[in-house]
């Protein structure tokens, strides 16, 4: 008997289904990876917006007379 058939026998109805991250958490490994990618992308967008805002307030703003720095 091949390994595939043995695994199918052992798993029964769960054969071919995605593996869960934790047995008590209804989240698959693929969903966890997607959430990780989304939060990482969101963090980089936030860092970019923070840098853009800082540059605007610190350098561009005083040129237009906004938020003058003494």
N, CA, C, O and CB atoms as a CASP TS submission, in Angstrom:
PFRMAT TS
TARGET T0000
AUTHOR 0000-0000-0000
METHOD Language model
MODEL 1
PARENT N/A
ATOM      1  N   UNK     1       0.854  -1.173   0.000  1.00  0.00           N
ATOM      2  CA  UNK     1       0.000   0.000   0.000  1.00  0.00           C
ATOM      3  C   UNK     1       0.900   1.236   0.000  1.00  0.00           C
ATOM      4  O   UNK     1       1.879   1.303   0.745  1.00  0.00           O
ATOM      5  CB  UNK     1      -0.972  -0.002   1.231  1.00  0.00           C
ATOM      6  N   UNK     2       0.562   2.205  -0.836  1.00  0.00           N
ATOM      7  CA  UNK     2       1.363   3.412  -0.925  1.00  0.00           C
ATOM      8  C   UNK     2       1.074   4.379   0.211  1.00  0.00           C
ATOM      9  O   UNK     2       0.073   4.262   0.918  1.00  0.00           O
ATOM     10  CB  UNK     2       1.125   4.091  -2.244  1.00  0.00           C
ATOM     11  N   UNK     3       1.976   5.334   0.365  1.00  0.00           N
ATOM     12  CA  UNK     3       1.849   6.322   1.441  1.00  0.00           C
ATOM     13  C   UNK     3       0.568   7.136   1.301  1.00  0.00           C
ATOM     14  O   UNK     3      -0.085   7.437   2.300  1.00  0.00           O
ATOM     15  CB  UNK     3       3.061   7.257   1.451  1.00  0.00           C
ATOM     16  N   UNK     4       0.204   7.495   0.075  1.00  0.00           N
ATOM     17  CA  UNK     4      -1.003   8.288  -0.160  1.00  0.00           C
ATOM     18  C   UNK     4      -2.258   7.542   0.305  1.00  0.00           C
ATOM     19  O   UNK     4      -3.135   8.122   0.945  1.00  0.00           O
ATOM     20  CB  UNK     4      -1.122   8.642  -1.648  1.00  0.00           C
ATOM     21  N   UNK     5      -2.328   6.281  -0.020  1.00  0.00           N
ATOM     22  CA  UNK     5      -3.499   5.491   0.381  1.00  0.00           C
ATOM     23  C   UNK     5      -3.549   5.318   1.899  1.00  0.00           C
ATOM     24  O   UNK     5      -4.622   5.368   2.500  1.00  0.00           O
ATOM     25  CB  UNK     5      -3.479   4.111  -0.308  1.00  0.00           C
ATOM     26  N   UNK     6      -2.385   5.116   2.512  1.00  0.00           N
ATOM     27  CA  UNK     6      -2.325   4.958   3.958  1.00  0.00           C
ATOM     28  C   UNK     6      -2.778   6.244   4.650  1.00  0.00           C
ATOM     29  O   UNK     6      -3.524   6.199   5.628  1.00  0.00           O
ATOM     30  CB  UNK     6      -0.898   4.580   4.404  1.00  0.00           C
ATOM     31  N   UNK     7      -2.322   7.396   4.134  1.00  0.00           N
ATOM     32  CA  UNK     7      -2.712   8.678   4.714  1.00  0.00           C
ATOM     33  C   UNK     7      -4.214   8.905   4.540  1.00  0.00           C
ATOM     34  O   UNK     7      -4.878   9.417   5.441  1.00  0.00           O
ATOM     35  CB  UNK     7      -1.916   9.831   4.066  1.00  0.00           C
ATOM     36  N   UNK     8      -4.740   8.523   3.386  1.00  0.00           N
ATOM     37  CA  UNK     8      -6.175   8.682   3.132  1.00  0.00           C
ATOM     38  C   UNK     8      -6.983   7.816   4.089  1.00  0.00           C
ATOM     39  O   UNK     8      -8.034   8.237   4.572  1.00  0.00           O
ATOM     40  CB  UNK     8      -6.514   8.321   1.671  1.00  0.00           C
ATOM     41  N   UNK     9      -6.506   6.623   4.362  1.00  0.00           N
ATOM     42  CA  UNK     9      -7.183   5.733   5.307  1.00  0.00           C
ATOM     43  C   UNK     9      -7.174   6.314   6.720  1.00  0.00           C
ATOM     44  O   UNK     9      -8.184   6.276   7.423  1.00  0.00           O
ATOM     45  CB  UNK     9      -6.519   4.350   5.304  1.00  0.00           C
ATOM     46  N   UNK    10      -6.029   6.850   7.124  1.00  0.00           N
ATOM     47  CA  UNK    10      -5.889   7.388   8.484  1.00  0.00           C
ATOM     48  C   UNK    10      -6.714   8.649   8.693  1.00  0.00           C
ATOM     49  O   UNK    10      -7.315   8.826   9.753  1.00  0.00           O
ATOM     50  CB  UNK    10      -4.429   7.684   8.782  1.00  0.00           C
ATOM     51  N   UNK    11      -6.752   9.527   7.697  1.00  0.00           N
ATOM     52  CA  UNK    11      -7.454  10.802   7.844  1.00  0.00           C
ATOM     53  C   UNK    11      -8.957  10.688   7.622  1.00  0.00           C
ATOM     54  O   UNK    11      -9.725  11.469   8.183  1.00  0.00           O
ATOM     55  CB  UNK    11      -6.885  11.809   6.884  1.00  0.00           C
ATOM     56  N   UNK    12      -9.373   9.753   6.834  1.00  0.00           N
ATOM     57  CA  UNK    12     -10.801   9.559   6.581  1.00  0.00           C
ATOM     58  C   UNK    12     -11.423  10.754   5.878  1.00  0.00           C
ATOM     59  O   UNK    12     -10.990  11.130   4.789  1.00  0.00           O
ATOM     60  CB  UNK    12     -11.531   9.296   7.882  1.00  0.00           C
ATOM     61  N   UNK    13     -12.448  11.362   6.499  1.00  0.00           N
ATOM     62  CA  UNK    13     -13.170  12.479   5.879  1.00  0.00           C
ATOM     63  C   UNK    13     -12.337  13.755   5.785  1.00  0.00           C
ATOM     64  O   UNK    13     -12.644  14.630   4.976  1.00  0.00           O
ATOM     65  CB  UNK    13     -14.430  12.765   6.658  1.00  0.00           C
ATOM     66  N   UNK    14     -11.305  13.870   6.585  1.00  0.00           N
ATOM     67  CA  UNK    14     -10.471  15.084   6.582  1.00  0.00           C
ATOM     68  C   UNK    14      -9.417  15.079   5.477  1.00  0.00           C
ATOM     69  O   UNK    14      -8.685  16.056   5.319  1.00  0.00           O
ATOM     70  CB  UNK    14      -9.786  15.241   7.926  1.00  0.00           C
ATOM     71  N   UNK    15      -9.332  13.999   4.717  1.00  0.00           N
ATOM     72  CA  UNK    15      -8.334  13.902   3.654  1.00  0.00           C
ATOM     73  C   UNK    15      -8.605  14.945   2.568  1.00  0.00           C
ATOM     74  O   UNK    15      -9.723  15.048   2.063  1.00  0.00           O
ATOM     75  CB  UNK    15      -8.328  12.484   3.047  1.00  0.00           C
ATOM     76  N   UNK    16      -7.587  15.707   2.217  1.00  0.00           N
ATOM     77  CA  UNK    16      -7.716  16.707   1.163  1.00  0.00           C
ATOM     78  C   UNK    16      -8.149  18.074   1.659  1.00  0.00           C
ATOM     79  O   UNK    16      -8.141  19.036   0.892  1.00  0.00           O
ATOM     80  CB  UNK    16      -8.684  16.233   0.145  1.00  0.00           C
ATOM     81  N   UNK    17      -8.524  18.179   2.912  1.00  0.00           N
ATOM     82  CA  UNK    17      -8.921  19.477   3.465  1.00  0.00           C
ATOM     83  C   UNK    17      -7.682  20.221   3.938  1.00  0.00           C
ATOM     84  O   UNK    17      -6.665  19.615   4.277  1.00  0.00           O
ATOM     85  CB  UNK    17      -9.936  19.303   4.633  1.00  0.00           C
ATOM     86  N   UNK    18      -7.787  21.560   3.956  1.00  0.00           N
ATOM     87  CA  UNK    18      -6.664  22.365   4.426  1.00  0.00           C
ATOM     88  C   UNK    18      -6.450  22.154   5.918  1.00  0.00           C
ATOM     89  O   UNK    18      -7.396  21.985   6.687  1.00  0.00           O
ATOM     90  CB  UNK    18      -6.900  23.855   4.124  1.00  0.00           C
ATOM     91  N   UNK    19      -5.182  22.169   6.301  1.00  0.00           N
ATOM     92  CA  UNK    19      -4.833  21.979   7.707  1.00  0.00           C
ATOM     93  C   UNK    19      -5.094  23.268   8.480  1.00  0.00           C
ATOM     94  O   UNK    19      -4.810  24.366   8.003  1.00  0.00           O
ATOM     95  CB  UNK    19      -3.352  21.545   7.855  1.00  0.00           C
ATOM     96  N   UNK    20      -5.641  23.108   9.685  1.00  0.00           N
ATOM     97  CA  UNK    20      -5.926  24.276  10.526  1.00  0.00           C
ATOM     98  C   UNK    20      -4.662  24.720  11.235  1.00  0.00           C
ATOM     99  O   UNK    20      -3.762  23.922  11.498  1.00  0.00           O
ATOM    100  CB  UNK    20      -7.035  23.961  11.555  1.00  0.00           C
ATOM    101  N   UNK    21      -4.610  26.006  11.537  1.00  0.00           N
ATOM    102  CA  UNK    21      -3.468  26.560  12.252  1.00  0.00           C
ATOM    103  C   UNK    21      -3.383  25.970  13.655  1.00  0.00           C
ATOM    104  O   UNK    21      -2.327  25.500  14.077  1.00  0.00           O
ATOM    105  CB  UNK    21      -3.564  28.093  12.319  1.00  0.00           C
ATOM    106  N   UNK    22      -4.496  25.998  14.369  1.00  0.00           N
ATOM    107  CA  UNK    22      -4.639  25.362  15.675  1.00  0.00           C
ATOM    108  C   UNK    22      -5.962  24.600  15.661  1.00  0.00           C
ATOM    109  O   UNK    22      -6.916  25.052  15.027  1.00  0.00           O
ATOM    110  CB  UNK    22      -4.589  26.421  16.853  1.00  0.00           C
ATOM    111  N   UNK    23      -6.044  23.472  16.334  1.00  0.00           N
ATOM    112  CA  UNK    23      -7.291  22.692  16.304  1.00  0.00           C
ATOM    113  C   UNK    23      -8.506  23.462  16.841  1.00  0.00           C
ATOM    114  O   UNK    23      -9.625  23.246  16.375  1.00  0.00           O
ATOM    115  CB  UNK    23      -7.112  21.422  17.108  1.00  0.00           C
ATOM    116  N   UNK    24      -8.299  24.347  17.806  1.00  0.00           N
ATOM    117  CA  UNK    24      -9.409  25.063  18.435  1.00  0.00           C
ATOM    118  C   UNK    24      -9.725  26.385  17.731  1.00  0.00           C
ATOM    119  O   UNK    24     -10.692  27.054  18.097  1.00  0.00           O
ATOM    120  CB  UNK    24      -9.090  25.327  19.897  1.00  0.00           C
ATOM    121  N   UNK    25      -8.922  26.781  16.716  1.00  0.00           N
ATOM    122  CA  UNK    25      -9.113  28.042  16.018  1.00  0.00           C
ATOM    123  C   UNK    25      -9.597  27.767  14.596  1.00  0.00           C
ATOM    124  O   UNK    25      -8.913  27.072  13.845  1.00  0.00           O
ATOM    125  CB  UNK    25      -7.801  28.868  16.003  1.00  0.00           C
ATOM    126  N   UNK    26     -10.762  28.295  14.205  1.00  0.00           N
ATOM    127  CA  UNK    26     -11.279  28.018  12.859  1.00  0.00           C
ATOM    128  C   UNK    26     -10.576  28.860  11.802  1.00  0.00           C
ATOM    129  O   UNK    26     -11.209  29.656  11.110  1.00  0.00           O
ATOM    130  CB  UNK    26     -12.784  28.274  12.807  1.00  0.00           C
ATOM    131  N   UNK    27      -9.261  28.679  11.682  1.00  0.00           N
ATOM    132  CA  UNK    27      -8.446  29.462  10.763  1.00  0.00           C
ATOM    133  C   UNK    27      -7.447  28.518  10.101  1.00  0.00           C
ATOM    134  O   UNK    27      -6.694  27.821  10.781  1.00  0.00           O
ATOM    135  CB  UNK    27      -7.716  30.637  11.503  1.00  0.00           C
ATOM    136  N   UNK    28      -7.445  28.502   8.760  1.00  0.00           N
ATOM    137  CA  UNK    28      -6.511  27.634   8.058  1.00  0.00           C
ATOM    138  C   UNK    28      -5.169  28.336   7.916  1.00  0.00           C
ATOM    139  O   UNK    28      -5.058  29.547   8.110  1.00  0.00           O
ATOM    140  CB  UNK    28      -7.064  27.232   6.674  1.00  0.00           C
ATOM    141  N   UNK    29      -4.167  27.560   7.578  1.00  0.00           N
ATOM    142  CA  UNK    29      -2.828  28.130   7.412  1.00  0.00           C
ATOM    143  C   UNK    29      -2.813  29.154   6.279  1.00  0.00           C
ATOM    144  O   UNK    29      -2.119  30.166   6.380  1.00  0.00           O
ATOM    145  CB  UNK    29      -1.797  27.017   7.136  1.00  0.00           C
ATOM    146  N   UNK    30      -3.553  28.916   5.220  1.00  0.00           N
ATOM    147  CA  UNK    30      -3.616  29.857   4.092  1.00  0.00           C
ATOM    148  C   UNK    30      -4.247  31.173   4.533  1.00  0.00           C
ATOM    149  O   UNK    30      -3.773  32.244   4.154  1.00  0.00           O
ATOM    150  CB  UNK    30      -4.417  29.250   2.916  1.00  0.00           C
ATOM    151  N   UNK    31      -5.307  31.103   5.326  1.00  0.00           N
ATOM    152  CA  UNK    31      -5.950  32.327   5.821  1.00  0.00           C
ATOM    153  C   UNK    31      -5.016  33.102   6.735  1.00  0.00           C
ATOM    154  O   UNK    31      -5.008  34.333   6.711  1.00  0.00           O
ATOM    155  CB  UNK    31      -7.250  31.990   6.564  1.00  0.00           C
ATOM    156  N   UNK    32      -4.234  32.404   7.537  1.00  0.00           N
ATOM    157  CA  UNK    32      -3.280  33.068   8.424  1.00  0.00           C
ATOM    158  C   UNK    32      -2.183  33.761   7.613  1.00  0.00           C
ATOM    159  O   UNK    32      -1.775  34.872   7.951  1.00  0.00           O
ATOM    160  CB  UNK    32      -2.659  32.053   9.406  1.00  0.00           C
ATOM    161  N   UNK    33      -1.708  33.120   6.557  1.00  0.00           N
ATOM    162  CA  UNK    33      -0.708  33.737   5.686  1.00  0.00           C
ATOM    163  C   UNK    33      -1.265  34.986   5.007  1.00  0.00           C
ATOM    164  O   UNK    33      -0.576  36.001   4.909  1.00  0.00           O
ATOM    165  CB  UNK    33      -0.228  32.734   4.630  1.00  0.00           C
ATOM    166  N   UNK    34      -2.512  34.912   4.538  1.00  0.00           N
ATOM    167  CA  UNK    34      -3.136  36.066   3.894  1.00  0.00           C
ATOM    168  C   UNK    34      -3.305  37.227   4.870  1.00  0.00           C
ATOM    169  O   UNK    34      -3.094  38.382   4.498  1.00  0.00           O
ATOM    170  CB  UNK    34      -4.491  35.676   3.310  1.00  0.00           C
ATOM    171  N   UNK    35      -3.683  36.933   6.111  1.00  0.00           N
ATOM    172  CA  UNK    35      -3.831  37.976   7.124  1.00  0.00           C
ATOM    173  C   UNK    35      -2.477  38.611   7.425  1.00  0.00           C
ATOM    174  O   UNK    35      -2.388  39.826   7.602  1.00  0.00           O
ATOM    175  CB  UNK    35      -4.456  37.399   8.414  1.00  0.00           C
ATOM    176  N   UNK    36      -1.433  37.807   7.484  1.00  0.00           N
ATOM    177  CA  UNK    36      -0.085  38.315   7.735  1.00  0.00           C
ATOM    178  C   UNK    36       0.352  39.255   6.614  1.00  0.00           C
ATOM    179  O   UNK    36       0.901  40.325   6.874  1.00  0.00           O
ATOM    180  CB  UNK    36       0.915  37.151   7.876  1.00  0.00           C
ATOM    181  N   UNK    37       0.108  38.856   5.374  1.00  0.00           N
ATOM    182  CA  UNK    37       0.474  39.699   4.232  1.00  0.00           C
ATOM    183  C   UNK    37      -0.298  41.016   4.250  1.00  0.00           C
ATOM    184  O   UNK    37       0.263  42.073   3.962  1.00  0.00           O
ATOM    185  CB  UNK    37       0.215  38.956   2.914  1.00  0.00           C
ATOM    186  N   UNK    38      -1.580  40.951   4.587  1.00  0.00           N
ATOM    187  CA  UNK    38      -2.411  42.153   4.621  1.00  0.00           C
ATOM    188  C   UNK    38      -1.931  43.125   5.697  1.00  0.00           C
ATOM    189  O   UNK    38      -1.827  44.325   5.445  1.00  0.00           O
ATOM    190  CB  UNK    38      -3.876  41.781   4.866  1.00  0.00           C
ATOM    191  N   UNK    39      -1.639  42.614   6.894  1.00  0.00           N
ATOM    192  CA  UNK    39      -1.200  43.501   7.967  1.00  0.00           C
ATOM    193  C   UNK    39       0.187  44.075   7.684  1.00  0.00           C
ATOM    194  O   UNK    39       0.469  45.219   8.041  1.00  0.00           O
ATOM    195  CB  UNK    39      -1.197  42.756   9.299  1.00  0.00           C
ATOM    196  N   UNK    40       1.052  43.288   7.047  1.00  0.00           N
ATOM    197  CA  UNK    40       2.376  43.791   6.687  1.00  0.00           C
ATOM    198  C   UNK    40       2.259  44.913   5.664  1.00  0.00           C
ATOM    199  O   UNK    40       2.926  45.940   5.788  1.00  0.00           O
ATOM    200  CB  UNK    40       3.256  42.656   6.136  1.00  0.00           C
ATOM    201  N   UNK    41       1.422  44.722   4.664  1.00  0.00           N
ATOM    202  CA  UNK    41       1.210  45.760   3.650  1.00  0.00           C
ATOM    203  C   UNK    41       0.623  47.012   4.296  1.00  0.00           C
ATOM    204  O   UNK    41       1.035  48.126   3.972  1.00  0.00           O
ATOM    205  CB  UNK    41       0.276  45.245   2.526  1.00  0.00           C
ATOM    206  N   UNK    42      -0.327  46.841   5.200  1.00  0.00           N
ATOM    207  CA  UNK    42      -0.929  47.981   5.893  1.00  0.00           C
ATOM    208  C   UNK    42       0.086  48.739   6.727  1.00  0.00           C
ATOM    209  O   UNK    42       0.048  49.968   6.798  1.00  0.00           O
ATOM    210  CB  UNK    42      -2.067  47.515   6.777  1.00  0.00           C
ATOM    211  N   UNK    43       0.996  48.005   7.359  1.00  0.00           N
ATOM    212  CA  UNK    43       2.037  48.661   8.158  1.00  0.00           C
ATOM    213  C   UNK    43       2.951  49.499   7.276  1.00  0.00           C
ATOM    214  O   UNK    43       3.297  50.623   7.642  1.00  0.00           O
ATOM    215  CB  UNK    43       2.861  47.618   8.930  1.00  0.00           C
ATOM    216  N   UNK    44       3.345  48.977   6.125  1.00  0.00           N
ATOM    217  CA  UNK    44       4.212  49.745   5.223  1.00  0.00           C
ATOM    218  C   UNK    44       3.499  50.972   4.660  1.00  0.00           C
ATOM    219  O   UNK    44       4.113  52.024   4.485  1.00  0.00           O
ATOM    220  CB  UNK    44       4.697  48.860   4.075  1.00  0.00           C
ATOM    221  N   UNK    45       2.217  50.838   4.380  1.00  0.00           N
ATOM    222  CA  UNK    45       1.443  51.997   3.922  1.00  0.00           C
ATOM    223  C   UNK    45       1.396  53.050   5.019  1.00  0.00           C
ATOM    224  O   UNK    45       1.543  54.240   4.742  1.00  0.00           O
ATOM    225  CB  UNK    45       0.006  51.579   3.511  1.00  0.00           C
ATOM    226  N   UNK    46       1.193  52.628   6.254  1.00  0.00           N
ATOM    227  CA  UNK    46       1.180  53.554   7.380  1.00  0.00           C
ATOM    228  C   UNK    46       2.517  54.256   7.567  1.00  0.00           C
ATOM    229  O   UNK    46       2.554  55.454   7.849  1.00  0.00           O
ATOM    230  CB  UNK    46       0.809  52.821   8.645  1.00  0.00           C
ATOM    231  N   UNK    47       3.610  53.525   7.415  1.00  0.00           N
ATOM    232  CA  UNK    47       4.943  54.120   7.525  1.00  0.00           C
ATOM    233  C   UNK    47       5.143  55.158   6.420  1.00  0.00           C
ATOM    234  O   UNK    47       5.676  56.240   6.668  1.00  0.00           O
ATOM    235  CB  UNK    47       6.040  53.026   7.447  1.00  0.00           C
ATOM    236  N   UNK    48       4.717  54.828   5.215  1.00  0.00           N
ATOM    237  CA  UNK    48       4.833  55.772   4.095  1.00  0.00           C
ATOM    238  C   UNK    48       4.019  57.032   4.330  1.00  0.00           C
ATOM    239  O   UNK    48       4.495  58.137   4.068  1.00  0.00           O
ATOM    240  CB  UNK    48       4.388  55.111   2.798  1.00  0.00           C
ATOM    241  N   UNK    49       2.794  56.879   4.822  1.00  0.00           N
ATOM    242  CA  UNK    49       1.953  58.047   5.106  1.00  0.00           C
ATOM    243  C   UNK    49       2.544  58.900   6.222  1.00  0.00           C
ATOM    244  O   UNK    49       2.488  60.128   6.169  1.00  0.00           O
ATOM    245  CB  UNK    49       0.538  57.606   5.484  1.00  0.00           C
ATOM    246  N   UNK    50       3.105  58.252   7.222  1.00  0.00           N
ATOM    247  CA  UNK    50       3.742  58.982   8.311  1.00  0.00           C
ATOM    248  C   UNK    50       4.932  59.796   7.788  1.00  0.00           C
ATOM    249  O   UNK    50       5.085  60.965   8.143  1.00  0.00           O
ATOM    250  CB  UNK    50       4.201  58.007   9.416  1.00  0.00           C
ATOM    251  N   UNK    51       5.768  59.186   6.951  1.00  0.00           N
ATOM    252  CA  UNK    51       6.922  59.887   6.389  1.00  0.00           C
ATOM    253  C   UNK    51       6.468  61.053   5.514  1.00  0.00           C
ATOM    254  O   UNK    51       7.041  62.140   5.585  1.00  0.00           O
ATOM    255  CB  UNK    51       7.799  58.918   5.574  1.00  0.00           C
ATOM    256  N   UNK    52       5.449  60.834   4.693  1.00  0.00           N
ATOM    257  CA  UNK    52       4.933  61.895   3.833  1.00  0.00           C
ATOM    258  C   UNK    52       4.388  63.059   4.653  1.00  0.00           C
ATOM    259  O   UNK    52       4.642  64.221   4.335  1.00  0.00           O
ATOM    260  CB  UNK    52       3.844  61.347   2.915  1.00  0.00           C
ATOM    261  N   UNK    53       3.647  62.749   5.696  1.00  0.00           N
ATOM    262  CA  UNK    53       3.093  63.788   6.566  1.00  0.00           C
ATOM    263  C   UNK    53       4.205  64.558   7.258  1.00  0.00           C
ATOM    264  O   UNK    53       4.150  65.784   7.351  1.00  0.00           O
ATOM    265  CB  UNK    53       2.148  63.174   7.608  1.00  0.00           C
ATOM    266  N   UNK    54       5.212  63.844   7.744  1.00  0.00           N
ATOM    267  CA  UNK    54       6.320  64.498   8.431  1.00  0.00           C
ATOM    268  C   UNK    54       7.071  65.435   7.487  1.00  0.00           C
ATOM    269  O   UNK    54       7.397  66.563   7.857  1.00  0.00           O
ATOM    270  CB  UNK    54       7.278  63.452   9.014  1.00  0.00           C
ATOM    271  N   UNK    55       7.345  64.966   6.269  1.00  0.00           N
ATOM    272  CA  UNK    55       8.041  65.806   5.287  1.00  0.00           C
ATOM    273  C   UNK    55       7.208  67.033   4.954  1.00  0.00           C
ATOM    274  O   UNK    55       7.744  68.136   4.850  1.00  0.00           O
ATOM    275  CB  UNK    55       8.347  65.008   4.003  1.00  0.00           C
ATOM    276  N   UNK    56       5.905  66.853   4.787  1.00  0.00           N
ATOM    277  CA  UNK    56       5.021  67.976   4.473  1.00  0.00           C
ATOM    278  C   UNK    56       5.040  69.005   5.593  1.00  0.00           C
ATOM    279  O   UNK    56       5.213  70.196   5.331  1.00  0.00           O
ATOM    280  CB  UNK    56       3.587  67.484   4.232  1.00  0.00           C
ATOM    281  N   UNK    57       4.868  68.580   6.810  1.00  0.00           N
ATOM    282  CA  UNK    57       4.808  69.514   7.939  1.00  0.00           C
ATOM    283  C   UNK    57       6.171  70.150   8.202  1.00  0.00           C
ATOM    284  O   UNK    57       6.253  71.347   8.478  1.00  0.00           O
ATOM    285  CB  UNK    57       4.312  68.796   9.201  1.00  0.00           C
ATOM    286  N   UNK    58       7.235  69.359   8.120  1.00  0.00           N
ATOM    287  CA  UNK    58       8.564  69.847   8.499  1.00  0.00           C
ATOM    288  C   UNK    58       9.196  70.729   7.434  1.00  0.00           C
ATOM    289  O   UNK    58       9.803  71.743   7.778  1.00  0.00           O
ATOM    290  CB  UNK    58       9.474  68.683   8.787  1.00  0.00           C
ATOM    291  N   UNK    59       9.081  70.389   6.166  1.00  0.00           N
ATOM    292  CA  UNK    59       9.807  71.109   5.120  1.00  0.00           C
ATOM    293  C   UNK    59       8.911  71.928   4.191  1.00  0.00           C
ATOM    294  O   UNK    59       9.217  73.085   3.903  1.00  0.00           O
ATOM    295  CB  UNK    59      10.596  70.135   4.306  1.00  0.00           C
ATOM    296  N   UNK    60       7.819  71.347   3.724  1.00  0.00           N
ATOM    297  CA  UNK    60       6.976  72.044   2.753  1.00  0.00           C
ATOM    298  C   UNK    60       6.089  73.069   3.431  1.00  0.00           C
ATOM    299  O   UNK    60       5.907  74.170   2.910  1.00  0.00           O
ATOM    300  CB  UNK    60       6.120  71.050   1.978  1.00  0.00           C
ATOM    301  N   UNK    61       5.535  72.725   4.584  1.00  0.00           N
ATOM    302  CA  UNK    61       4.636  73.623   5.298  1.00  0.00           C
ATOM    303  C   UNK    61       5.223  74.984   5.600  1.00  0.00           C
ATOM    304  O   UNK    61       4.578  75.990   5.305  1.00  0.00           O
ATOM    305  CB  UNK    61       4.216  72.994   6.561  1.00  0.00           C
ATOM    306  N   UNK    62       6.418  75.070   6.176  1.00  0.00           N
ATOM    307  CA  UNK    62       7.000  76.383   6.475  1.00  0.00           C
ATOM    308  C   UNK    62       7.224  77.238   5.226  1.00  0.00           C
ATOM    309  O   UNK    62       7.210  78.465   5.313  1.00  0.00           O
ATOM    310  CB  UNK    62       8.313  76.204   7.202  1.00  0.00           C
ATOM    311  N   UNK    63       7.428  76.620   4.090  1.00  0.00           N
ATOM    312  CA  UNK    63       7.599  77.364   2.836  1.00  0.00           C
ATOM    313  C   UNK    63       6.341  78.115   2.447  1.00  0.00           C
ATOM    314  O   UNK    63       6.411  79.155   1.792  1.00  0.00           O
ATOM    315  CB  UNK    63       7.995  76.422   1.713  1.00  0.00           C
ATOM    316  N   UNK    64       5.196  77.598   2.847  1.00  0.00           N
ATOM    317  CA  UNK    64       3.922  78.243   2.560  1.00  0.00           C
ATOM    318  C   UNK    64       3.423  79.071   3.748  1.00  0.00           C
ATOM    319  O   UNK    64       2.332  79.639   3.697  1.00  0.00           O
ATOM    320  CB  UNK    64       2.882  77.195   2.182  1.00  0.00           C
ATOM    321  N   UNK    65       4.211  79.137   4.797  1.00  0.00           N
ATOM    322  CA  UNK    65       3.832  79.917   5.967  1.00  0.00           C
ATOM    323  C   UNK    65       3.009  79.145   6.967  1.00  0.00           C
ATOM    324  O   UNK    65       2.465  79.740   7.897  1.00  0.00           O
ATOM    325  CB  UNK    65       3.080  81.116   5.547  1.00  0.00           C
ATOM    326  N   UNK    66       2.897  77.820   6.808  1.00  0.00           N
ATOM    327  CA  UNK    66       2.162  76.992   7.746  1.00  0.00           C
ATOM    328  C   UNK    66       3.109  76.482   8.806  1.00  0.00           C
ATOM    329  O   UNK    66       4.283  76.244   8.521  1.00  0.00           O
ATOM    330  CB  UNK    66       1.464  75.826   7.029  1.00  0.00           C
ATOM    331  N   UNK    67       2.641  76.313   9.987  1.00  0.00           N
ATOM    332  CA  UNK    67       3.393  75.694  11.072  1.00  0.00           C
ATOM    333  C   UNK    67       4.842  76.189  11.106  1.00  0.00           C
ATOM    334  O   UNK    67       5.778  75.392  11.041  1.00  0.00           O
ATOM    335  CB  UNK    67       3.362  74.174  10.931  1.00  0.00           C
ATOM    336  N   UNK    68       5.011  77.459  11.204  1.00  0.00           N
ATOM    337  CA  UNK    68       6.353  78.016  11.149  1.00  0.00           C
ATOM    338  C   UNK    68       7.222  77.475  12.284  1.00  0.00           C
ATOM    339  O   UNK    68       6.785  77.364  13.429  1.00  0.00           O
ATOM    340  CB  UNK    68       6.293  79.540  11.210  1.00  0.00           C
ATOM    341  N   UNK    69       8.446  77.147  11.938  1.00  0.00           N
ATOM    342  CA  UNK    69       9.403  76.615  12.883  1.00  0.00           C
ATOM    343  C   UNK    69      10.327  77.763  13.281  1.00  0.00           C
ATOM    344  O   UNK    69      10.873  78.445  12.413  1.00  0.00           O
ATOM    345  CB  UNK    69      10.203  75.404  12.279  1.00  0.00           C
ATOM    346  N   UNK    70      10.505  77.981  14.568  1.00  0.00           N
ATOM    347  CA  UNK    70      11.350  79.095  15.028  1.00  0.00           C
ATOM    348  C   UNK    70      12.801  78.755  14.944  1.00  0.00           C
ATOM    349  O   UNK    70      13.649  79.577  15.291  1.00  0.00           O
ATOM    350  CB  UNK    70      11.008  79.481  16.446  1.00  0.00           C
TER
END
